[in-house]
Amino acid sequence: MKNSTKAKKPFWELTPQERERETKKYDKPIPLSKTKPLTKREREQWERMRKAPHVSVYVRRGPDETIARLDPEVRPRKK
């Protein structure tokens, strides 16, 4: 038997009605039967993501310059 799955369009190419239909499934809570415990690796990644970011970069573009500012506790290395 062949799998006759139709190739899906990328989300940004969907019409508003198609987008509504595709995102409707996310309006309901996820049943616990569809979940599983995190693996050790997934748990470590989750804990890293849950914490505040290590570095935030803010870019300001003036008429003559581009400035990238790092968080105050992050010091750039001197050359």
Distance bins in CASP14 RR format, pairs under 12 A and 6 or more apart:
PFRMAT RR
TARGET T0000
AUTHOR 0000-0000-0000
RMODE 2
METHOD distances of the structure
MODEL  1
7 13 0 0 0 0 0 1 0 0 0 0 0
8 14 0 0 0 0 1 0 0 0 0 0 0
8 18 0 0 0 0 1 0 0 0 0 0 0
8 22 0 0 0 0 1 0 0 0 0 0 0
9 15 0 0 0 0 1 0 0 0 0 0 0
9 18 1 0 0 1 0 0 0 0 0 0 0
9 19 0 0 0 0 0 1 0 0 0 0 0
9 22 0 0 0 0 1 0 0 0 0 0 0
10 18 0 0 0 0 0 1 0 0 0 0 0
10 19 0 0 0 0 0 1 0 0 0 0 0
10 22 0 0 0 0 0 1 0 0 0 0 0
11 18 0 0 0 0 1 0 0 0 0 0 0
11 19 1 0 0 1 0 0 0 0 0 0 0
11 20 0 0 0 0 0 1 0 0 0 0 0
11 21 0 0 0 0 0 1 0 0 0 0 0
11 22 1 0 0 1 0 0 0 0 0 0 0
11 23 0 0 0 0 1 0 0 0 0 0 0
12 18 0 0 0 0 0 1 0 0 0 0 0
12 19 0 0 0 0 1 0 0 0 0 0 0
12 22 0 0 0 0 0 1 0 0 0 0 0
13 19 0 0 0 0 1 0 0 0 0 0 0
13 22 0 0 0 0 0 1 0 0 0 0 0
14 20 0 0 0 0 1 0 0 0 0 0 0
14 21 0 0 0 0 1 0 0 0 0 0 0
14 22 1 0 0 1 0 0 0 0 0 0 0
14 23 0 0 0 0 1 0 0 0 0 0 0
15 21 0 0 0 0 1 0 0 0 0 0 0
15 22 0 0 0 0 0 1 0 0 0 0 0
16 22 0 0 0 0 0 1 0 0 0 0 0
16 23 0 0 0 0 0 1 0 0 0 0 0
17 23 0 0 0 0 0 1 0 0 0 0 0
17 24 0 0 0 0 0 1 0 0 0 0 0
18 24 0 0 0 0 0 1 0 0 0 0 0
19 26 0 0 0 0 0 1 0 0 0 0 0
20 26 0 0 0 0 0 1 0 0 0 0 0
20 27 0 0 0 0 0 1 0 0 0 0 0
21 27 0 0 0 0 0 1 0 0 0 0 0
25 31 0 0 0 0 0 1 0 0 0 0 0
25 34 0 0 0 0 0 1 0 0 0 0 0
28 34 0 0 0 0 0 1 0 0 0 0 0
29 35 0 0 0 0 0 1 0 0 0 0 0
30 36 0 0 0 0 0 1 0 0 0 0 0
36 42 0 0 0 0 1 0 0 0 0 0 0
37 43 0 0 0 0 1 0 0 0 0 0 0
37 46 0 0 0 0 0 1 0 0 0 0 0
38 44 0 0 0 0 1 0 0 0 0 0 0
38 45 0 0 0 0 1 0 0 0 0 0 0
38 46 1 0 0 1 0 0 0 0 0 0 0
38 47 0 0 0 0 1 0 0 0 0 0 0
38 49 0 0 0 0 0 1 0 0 0 0 0
38 50 0 0 0 0 0 1 0 0 0 0 0
39 45 0 0 0 0 1 0 0 0 0 0 0
39 46 0 0 0 0 0 1 0 0 0 0 0
40 46 0 0 0 0 0 1 0 0 0 0 0
40 47 0 0 0 0 0 1 0 0 0 0 0
41 47 0 0 0 0 0 1 0 0 0 0 0
41 48 0 0 0 0 0 1 0 0 0 0 0
42 48 0 0 0 0 0 1 0 0 0 0 0
42 49 0 0 0 0 0 1 0 0 0 0 0
43 49 0 0 0 0 0 1 0 0 0 0 0
43 50 0 0 0 0 0 1 0 0 0 0 0
44 50 0 0 0 0 0 1 0 0 0 0 0
44 51 0 0 0 0 0 1 0 0 0 0 0
45 51 0 0 0 0 0 1 0 0 0 0 0
48 54 0 0 0 0 1 0 0 0 0 0 0
52 71 0 0 0 0 1 0 0 0 0 0 0
52 73 0 0 0 0 0 1 0 0 0 0 0
53 70 0 0 0 0 0 1 0 0 0 0 0
53 71 0 0 0 0 1 0 0 0 0 0 0
53 73 0 0 0 0 0 1 0 0 0 0 0
53 74 0 0 0 0 0 1 0 0 0 0 0
54 70 0 0 0 0 0 1 0 0 0 0 0
54 71 0 0 0 0 1 0 0 0 0 0 0
54 73 0 0 0 0 1 0 0 0 0 0 0
54 74 1 0 0 1 0 0 0 0 0 0 0
55 68 0 0 0 0 0 1 0 0 0 0 0
55 69 0 0 0 0 0 1 0 0 0 0 0
55 70 1 0 1 0 0 0 0 0 0 0 0
55 71 1 0 0 1 0 0 0 0 0 0 0
55 72 0 0 0 0 0 1 0 0 0 0 0
55 73 0 0 0 0 1 0 0 0 0 0 0
55 74 1 0 1 0 0 0 0 0 0 0 0
55 75 0 0 0 0 0 1 0 0 0 0 0
55 76 0 0 0 0 0 1 0 0 0 0 0
56 68 0 0 0 0 0 1 0 0 0 0 0
56 69 0 0 0 0 1 0 0 0 0 0 0
56 70 1 0 0 1 0 0 0 0 0 0 0
56 71 1 0 1 0 0 0 0 0 0 0 0
56 72 0 0 0 0 0 1 0 0 0 0 0
56 73 0 0 0 0 0 1 0 0 0 0 0
56 74 0 0 0 0 1 0 0 0 0 0 0
57 66 0 0 0 0 0 1 0 0 0 0 0
57 67 0 0 0 0 0 1 0 0 0 0 0
57 68 1 0 1 0 0 0 0 0 0 0 0
57 69 1 0 0 1 0 0 0 0 0 0 0
57 70 1 0 0 1 0 0 0 0 0 0 0
57 71 0 0 0 0 1 0 0 0 0 0 0
57 74 0 0 0 0 1 0 0 0 0 0 0
57 76 0 0 0 0 0 1 0 0 0 0 0
58 66 0 0 0 0 0 1 0 0 0 0 0
58 67 0 0 0 0 1 0 0 0 0 0 0
58 68 1 0 0 1 0 0 0 0 0 0 0
58 69 1 0 1 0 0 0 0 0 0 0 0
58 70 0 0 0 0 1 0 0 0 0 0 0
58 71 0 0 0 0 1 0 0 0 0 0 0
58 72 0 0 0 0 0 1 0 0 0 0 0
59 65 0 0 0 0 0 1 0 0 0 0 0
59 66 1 0 0 1 0 0 0 0 0 0 0
59 67 1 0 0 1 0 0 0 0 0 0 0
59 68 1 0 1 0 0 0 0 0 0 0 0
59 69 0 0 0 0 1 0 0 0 0 0 0
59 70 0 0 0 0 0 1 0 0 0 0 0
60 66 1 0 0 1 0 0 0 0 0 0 0
60 67 1 0 1 0 0 0 0 0 0 0 0
60 68 0 0 0 0 1 0 0 0 0 0 0
60 69 1 0 0 1 0 0 0 0 0 0 0
61 67 1 0 0 1 0 0 0 0 0 0 0
61 68 0 0 0 0 0 1 0 0 0 0 0
68 74 0 0 0 0 0 1 0 0 0 0 0
68 76 0 0 0 0 1 0 0 0 0 0 0
69 76 0 0 0 0 0 1 0 0 0 0 0
70 76 1 0 0 1 0 0 0 0 0 0 0
70 77 0 0 0 0 0 1 0 0 0 0 0
END
